[in-house]
Structure formats: structure tokens, C-alpha cells
Amino acid sequence: MTHDANCIFCKIIAGQIPSRKAYEDEELLAFHDINPWAPVHVLIIPKAHVATLSDTGPEHAAMLGRMLALAPRLMGELGVTNGYRTVINTGPDGGQEVYHLHMHVMGGPRPWLKG
């Protein structure tokens, strides 16, 4: 599994930076965003360092599918019942701020801070 010593998400995975975990297994970690846009806002990340969605290929298909399949499960467990939003920002023009692939999953009653 690859890691980037300078990546904040790799440091969260390694336990060097604390997070409020929502889910963890051998391949994925989900944790609550520290600057939430919605009442429920979690990030789902692969434990292997992949910088952007553009850096994925066919070998990542199962991992990407697991990330997407985890979203409804987490939203249900976190009490979101009226819909949610999934977002993957990719690259500078896509608004990506942390260069470790991550999917935002946001839900809860409106209005939201953003989005």
C-alpha cells in the first residue's frame, strides 16, 4: 500500500492526526469532515495513496465501487433519511484541495452551509 509522508490524509490513516471515524476496513477509511458543509459530512478515502480520480485506472475499479457503495450505508447509519450528495473534486479546476482521492458524502436537513 502506498503512502505519502506529506499527505494529511495519509497521516490520518496512520493515526498521526486524529479524526472522528465513521467507518474503517483494510482498504477504506471514512471520517467526519472538520469543516462540514452539511449537518452530516463524511469523507471516504482509500488507505492507499492515490492523488486524484484522474490517477485511477481499471485496477482501481473495485475500490471505487466500494467507496460509492459505502455512501448509502454510512448515511443510513448516521440518520440521513431524505437524501444526500456525493462529490469527488478532481484537480485544481475541480476544486480539489487535498491531493489524496476522497469522496465527500453530505446530507441532513437543509439549508446547508454550502452546496
ChimeraX attribute file (.defattr): number of C-alpha atoms within 10 A of each C-alpha:
attribute: neighborCount
match mode: 1-to-1
recipient: residues
	/A:1	7
	/A:2	9
	/A:3	16
	/A:4	14
	/A:5	11
	/A:6	8
	/A:7	15
	/A:8	15
	/A:9	25
	/A:10	21
	/A:11	15
	/A:12	17
	/A:13	22
	/A:14	13
	/A:15	10
	/A:16	11
	/A:17	11
	/A:18	11
	/A:19	15
	/A:20	12
	/A:21	14
	/A:22	15
	/A:23	14
	/A:24	15
	/A:25	9
	/A:26	8
	/A:27	13
	/A:28	18
	/A:29	20
	/A:30	27
	/A:31	19
	/A:32	19
	/A:33	19
	/A:34	11
	/A:35	8
	/A:36	16
	/A:37	17
	/A:38	21
	/A:39	15
	/A:40	19
	/A:41	22
	/A:42	29
	/A:43	24
	/A:44	27
	/A:45	25
	/A:46	25
	/A:47	23
	/A:48	17
	/A:49	19
	/A:50	19
	/A:51	18
	/A:52	17
	/A:53	18
	/A:54	10
	/A:55	10
	/A:56	14
	/A:57	9
	/A:58	7
	/A:59	8
	/A:60	12
	/A:61	11
	/A:62	10
	/A:63	15
	/A:64	20
	/A:65	10
	/A:66	14
	/A:67	21
	/A:68	15
	/A:69	11
	/A:70	16
	/A:71	22
	/A:72	17
	/A:73	11
	/A:74	17
	/A:75	22
	/A:76	12
	/A:77	11
	/A:78	15
	/A:79	11
	/A:80	18
	/A:81	13
	/A:82	10
	/A:83	12
	/A:84	17
	/A:85	14
	/A:86	16
	/A:87	11
	/A:88	17
	/A:89	18
	/A:90	20
	/A:91	15
	/A:92	10
	/A:93	7
	/A:94	9
	/A:95	10
	/A:96	16
	/A:97	10
	/A:98	16
	/A:99	18
	/A:100	23
	/A:101	25
	/A:102	25
	/A:103	21
	/A:104	21
	/A:105	25
	/A:106	25
	/A:107	22
	/A:108	19
	/A:109	13
	/A:110	8
	/A:111	10
	/A:112	14
	/A:113	10
	/A:114	7
	/A:115	8
